[in-house]
Amino acid sequence: NTYEMSATCRLESFRAGLSALCAYCTSQPNAEIASGMSLLEVNLPSGFETDMEALRSSLVGHALVKRIESPDRRVVFYLDEVPNKRLCINVALRQVSHVTNIKSVAMQTTNYYQPSISSSLLYDVATVESCKQALVAECPVLPVGADLNQSSATSLTSSLSCVLLVALLSALPAHKMM
């Protein structure tokens, strides 16, 4: 049994820069028996962070999320099980520094007791460079997909205009990543 996964991020603006609201989803649609304890691990894009206290508060009492950790630019959700129907966890990210050439980052669902049962997915958030090159009224928000097990990609668009995005990001100091 493998997991189905998706990541969708919507860019938003705020006074100090950009934020992204991301929905990280996982399911095990063809499972005949419950998965048992599983981990949903989400790597954060370069230049973005999340407010762990707010995230923990938003998930208090969640039926399936039992614990949350944040080691090394990741967020790890301990799940009682991965359900047959899609489980999505919303995570608010804020851009803390402008980074050029942001690389795709991975998310992964793994069975806690049988780590060989695992699925991974790469996801991106839009960058100002892709917005400048687009020369259209809307910026790409998320080239979703690039599933590590199968190559598929789709893209979503946001109503956030490139002009606004470029103006907001140009006000932030640039940090280059290798």
NORHU-V751416 format. One record per residue. N is the residue number from 1. RES is the residue in three letters. PSI is psi in whole degrees, 0 to 359 (999 if undefined). D_LAST is the distance of its C-alpha to the last C-alpha in Angstrom with 1 decimal. Layout:
# NORHU-V751416
n=N res=RES psi=PSI d_last=D_LAST
n=N res=RES psi=PSI d_last=D_LAST
This chain:
# NORHU-V751416
n=1 res=ASN psi=133 d_last=36.5
n=2 res=THR psi=168 d_last=33.0
n=3 res=TYR psi=148 d_last=31.6
n=4 res=GLU psi=139 d_last=30.9
n=5 res=MET psi=155 d_last=28.0
n=6 res=SER psi=156 d_last=26.6
n=7 res=ALA psi=130 d_last=24.3
n=8 res=THR psi=124 d_last=25.1
n=9 res=CYS psi=134 d_last=23.4
n=10 res=ARG psi=121 d_last=25.2
n=11 res=LEU psi=141 d_last=23.6
n=12 res=GLU psi=160 d_last=26.0
n=13 res=SER psi=154 d_last=26.1
n=14 res=PHE psi=172 d_last=27.4
n=15 res=ARG psi=319 d_last=28.2
n=16 res=ALA psi=355 d_last=25.0
n=17 res=GLY psi=224 d_last=22.6
n=18 res=LEU psi=153 d_last=21.8
n=19 res=SER psi=164 d_last=22.7
n=20 res=ALA psi=136 d_last=22.7
n=21 res=LEU psi=116 d_last=25.5
n=22 res=CYS psi=138 d_last=24.6
n=23 res=ALA psi=115 d_last=27.2
n=24 res=TYR psi=119 d_last=26.2
n=25 res=CYS psi=147 d_last=29.1
n=26 res=THR psi=152 d_last=30.4
n=27 res=SER psi=167 d_last=33.8
n=28 res=GLN psi=75 d_last=35.8
n=29 res=PRO psi=331 d_last=38.3
n=30 res=ASN psi=17 d_last=40.2
n=31 res=ALA psi=133 d_last=40.6
n=32 res=GLU psi=332 d_last=44.1
n=33 res=ILE psi=158 d_last=43.7
n=34 res=ALA psi=144 d_last=41.5
n=35 res=SER psi=334 d_last=38.1
n=36 res=GLY psi=188 d_last=38.7
n=37 res=MET psi=131 d_last=36.0
n=38 res=SER psi=161 d_last=32.5
n=39 res=LEU psi=135 d_last=29.0
n=40 res=LEU psi=111 d_last=26.8
n=41 res=GLU psi=127 d_last=23.2
n=42 res=VAL psi=119 d_last=20.8
n=43 res=ASN psi=138 d_last=17.1
n=44 res=LEU psi=142 d_last=16.2
n=45 res=PRO psi=150 d_last=13.6
n=46 res=SER psi=136 d_last=10.8
n=47 res=GLY psi=353 d_last=12.9
n=48 res=PHE psi=151 d_last=16.1
n=49 res=GLU psi=168 d_last=18.7
n=50 res=THR psi=154 d_last=22.3
n=51 res=ASP psi=101 d_last=25.5
n=52 res=MET psi=323 d_last=26.6
n=53 res=GLU psi=315 d_last=30.2
n=54 res=ALA psi=320 d_last=30.7
n=55 res=LEU psi=313 d_last=29.4
n=56 res=ARG psi=316 d_last=31.7
n=57 res=SER psi=321 d_last=34.6
n=58 res=SER psi=339 d_last=34.2
n=59 res=LEU psi=7 d_last=34.6
n=60 res=VAL psi=130 d_last=37.5
n=61 res=GLY psi=3 d_last=40.2
n=62 res=HIS psi=136 d_last=38.2
n=63 res=ALA psi=325 d_last=40.2
n=64 res=LEU psi=335 d_last=37.4
n=65 res=VAL psi=115 d_last=34.5
n=66 res=LYS psi=337 d_last=35.7
n=67 res=ARG psi=151 d_last=32.8
n=68 res=ILE psi=134 d_last=29.3
n=69 res=GLU psi=160 d_last=26.6
n=70 res=SER psi=71 d_last=23.2
n=71 res=PRO psi=139 d_last=21.3
n=72 res=ASP psi=63 d_last=17.5
n=73 res=ARG psi=30 d_last=16.4
n=74 res=ARG psi=159 d_last=19.0
n=75 res=VAL psi=126 d_last=22.5
n=76 res=VAL psi=121 d_last=25.1
n=77 res=PHE psi=124 d_last=28.4
n=78 res=TYR psi=118 d_last=31.3
n=79 res=LEU psi=138 d_last=33.7
n=80 res=ASP psi=320 d_last=37.4
n=81 res=GLU psi=164 d_last=37.0
n=82 res=VAL psi=118 d_last=35.3
n=83 res=PRO psi=167 d_last=38.1
n=84 res=ASN psi=319 d_last=39.3
n=85 res=LYS psi=154 d_last=38.6
n=86 res=ARG psi=129 d_last=35.2
n=87 res=LEU psi=121 d_last=34.0
n=88 res=CYS psi=137 d_last=31.5
n=89 res=ILE psi=121 d_last=30.0
n=90 res=ASN psi=132 d_last=28.9
n=91 res=VAL psi=124 d_last=26.0
n=92 res=ALA psi=127 d_last=25.3
n=93 res=LEU psi=149 d_last=21.7
n=94 res=ARG psi=143 d_last=21.1
n=95 res=GLN psi=122 d_last=18.1
n=96 res=VAL psi=343 d_last=17.7
n=97 res=SER psi=146 d_last=14.8
n=98 res=HIS psi=124 d_last=13.6
n=99 res=VAL psi=129 d_last=10.0
n=100 res=THR psi=154 d_last=9.2
n=101 res=ASN psi=50 d_last=8.2
n=102 res=ILE psi=128 d_last=9.2
n=103 res=LYS psi=156 d_last=9.5
n=104 res=SER psi=147 d_last=13.0
n=105 res=VAL psi=160 d_last=14.2
n=106 res=ALA psi=152 d_last=17.4
n=107 res=MET psi=153 d_last=20.8
n=108 res=GLN psi=141 d_last=23.4
n=109 res=THR psi=129 d_last=27.2
n=110 res=THR psi=138 d_last=28.8
n=111 res=ASN psi=125 d_last=32.4
n=112 res=TYR psi=319 d_last=32.6
n=113 res=TYR psi=344 d_last=35.5
n=114 res=GLN psi=77 d_last=34.5
n=115 res=PRO psi=343 d_last=30.7
n=116 res=SER psi=343 d_last=31.2
n=117 res=ILE psi=102 d_last=32.0
n=118 res=SER psi=149 d_last=28.6
n=119 res=SER psi=149 d_last=26.8
n=120 res=SER psi=157 d_last=23.2
n=121 res=LEU psi=139 d_last=21.8
n=122 res=LEU psi=142 d_last=18.4
n=123 res=TYR psi=161 d_last=18.3
n=124 res=ASP psi=161 d_last=16.5
n=125 res=VAL psi=155 d_last=17.4
n=126 res=ALA psi=151 d_last=17.8
n=127 res=THR psi=159 d_last=15.5
n=128 res=VAL psi=328 d_last=17.1
n=129 res=GLU psi=316 d_last=15.8
n=130 res=SER psi=329 d_last=17.7
n=131 res=CYS psi=317 d_last=20.5
n=132 res=LYS psi=322 d_last=20.9
n=133 res=GLN psi=337 d_last=21.0
n=134 res=ALA psi=324 d_last=23.6
n=135 res=LEU psi=40 d_last=26.3
n=136 res=VAL psi=169 d_last=28.3
n=137 res=ALA psi=337 d_last=29.8
n=138 res=GLU psi=148 d_last=27.8
n=139 res=CYS psi=148 d_last=24.1
n=140 res=PRO psi=138 d_last=22.9
n=141 res=VAL psi=310 d_last=22.5
n=142 res=LEU psi=109 d_last=21.4
n=143 res=PRO psi=101 d_last=20.9
n=144 res=VAL psi=155 d_last=22.5
n=145 res=GLY psi=237 d_last=23.0
n=146 res=ALA psi=51 d_last=21.3
n=147 res=ASP psi=133 d_last=23.4
n=148 res=LEU psi=340 d_last=22.3
n=149 res=ASN psi=336 d_last=26.0
n=150 res=GLN psi=141 d_last=26.8
n=151 res=SER psi=105 d_last=24.9
n=152 res=SER psi=145 d_last=26.0
n=153 res=ALA psi=139 d_last=24.5
n=154 res=THR psi=166 d_last=26.1
n=155 res=SER psi=150 d_last=25.1
n=156 res=LEU psi=157 d_last=26.7
n=157 res=THR psi=157 d_last=27.2
n=158 res=SER psi=159 d_last=27.9
n=159 res=SER psi=1 d_last=30.3
n=160 res=LEU psi=120 d_last=27.8
n=161 res=SER psi=152 d_last=27.9
n=162 res=CYS psi=322 d_last=25.0
n=163 res=VAL psi=315 d_last=26.6
n=164 res=LEU psi=316 d_last=26.6
n=165 res=LEU psi=313 d_last=23.0
n=166 res=VAL psi=318 d_last=21.8
n=167 res=ALA psi=317 d_last=24.2
n=168 res=LEU psi=315 d_last=23.0
n=169 res=LEU psi=330 d_last=19.3
n=170 res=SER psi=341 d_last=20.0
n=171 res=ALA psi=345 d_last=21.8
n=172 res=LEU psi=148 d_last=18.8
n=173 res=PRO psi=141 d_last=16.5
n=174 res=ALA psi=135 d_last=13.1
n=175 res=HIS psi=127 d_last=10.0
n=176 res=LYS psi=139 d_last=6.6
n=177 res=MET psi=146 d_last=3.8
n=178 res=MET psi=999 d_last=0.0
